[in-house]
């Protein structure tokens, strides 16, 4: 299976996407967007910013789990990862986004 962005419509009518690695695992999820075109622009932002130095920020949640966010050049978060048990696992997640984000196709499930 190839890496792919899955664009979906939420129950409230808004749009969001997940980037799935080639193994099917979700490696980054977007915020909700009011318009489908905005969600597609969000995918393009992930593609661009995933290759930008300093765009990823590793964080630790209050429960001790680790996650990361991907920020655009204006500082806005364009995607967030799942929670990982270790910092090393979160770093591997960042590497997956860097590897898959630029060339992944889009599956429009909206």
C-alpha positions, 0 to 999 in steps of 0.5 A: 500500500502506498502512503496516502492522505485520506480526506474526509467529511466530519459529521458536522460537515467540516473536512479533515485529513489523515496522512497514512504511511505505507503500512496504513498507520496514521502518522499525522492528522489535521484540524477541522476545516470549514471548506474542502478547498481549505483542507486541500490547502492544508494537505499542500501545507503539510507537503511543503512544511514537512521538508522545512527545517524546524517545522516539527515540534516534539512535545510531552503530554501530561501523562508522559506520552510523546507527540509532535506537531507540524507548524507552518511558517506562520507558526500555525499548527497544520498537523498533529501526531498520535500519542507515542510511548516514547520520545524515540517513537515520536521521532520515528513518526516525524521521520515518517511524515518527512518521508511520505508527506511530499509525494503521497496521493490523496484519497477523497472520502468526503 
